[in-house]
């Protein structure tokens, strides 16, 4: 009973720390100014065990060089037999904040005591990563970061990579919109991929909604997604779009979210031709006579009327000729 009470007490204290840490989170500027917070500067990816002292401690990894449009895997493991609470924040090269993790780390001798988080980059350059720990005992955390594949390249089939018409990873805030103008062929099938690439802490609203529309060269708009919830990280939304005419198309994306920032990756792949006939609503330069001959067709009602009229005239002429002939025959009998 005493062990159970102690476990409940530990869990309560950890959640207490989480709650108040979320209310009073330090900004990047305040962390940089605080001389008591250990700061490790360097371009290399971390791969080391770090000490975090009770009751609250923080580590800032400064100027970690990350390449654009790549997925990086952040691995954190508790390697001492104490529970703690961990919060991880990333700032990109422009200082935009991503709260990617906030949760208790509970030690279990029978299972793994680690978390792995993918983070897809929208920008190249130096990123800062803060680790904030709340604990009743001093703890050691093993922190490692590894470079993974290019964003979306582990999702898009290999045979489609060479046919990319659009490939982007963009940082969005709430209500951010972006337009892309792309040249599409007529009667062609295109495949769209949309993926969330940055994780969101459990303490935040992780629902990301998207509006996505495609506008053709004639101004016709196709609303593909309208306030649609994106699938979770490591999953993908996809759809196919076939064109009726060729020309410049506009793809518009708007993101709705409750978090400060989120990285979204998207691409368009040219799949295959889906038509071989002439384009019905795409005219070619011709002279006026040819155009009239090509496009003029007689209505069915007119055709039927002319046929009936011609038939009637033919019947009248036939009757007149028959009567005249009969008259001549009768006259000859006398």
ABEGO torsion letter per residue (X at the ends): XAAAAAAAAAAAAAAAAAAAAAAABBBAAAAAABAABBBBBEABBBBBBBBBBOABBBBBBBGBBBBBGBBBBBBBBBABBBBBBBBBBBBBAAGBBBBABBBBBBBBAABBBBBBBBBBBABBEBBBBBBBBBBABBBBBBBBBBBBBBBGAAABBAAAAAABABBBBBBBBBGBBBBBBBBBBBGBBBBBBBBBABBBBAABBABBBBBBBBBBAAGBBBBABBGBBBBBBGBBBBBBBBBABBEBBBBBBBBBBABABBBBBBBBBBABBABABBBAABBBBBBAAAAAAAABBBBAAAAAAAAAAAAAAAAAAAAAAAAAAAAAAAAAAX
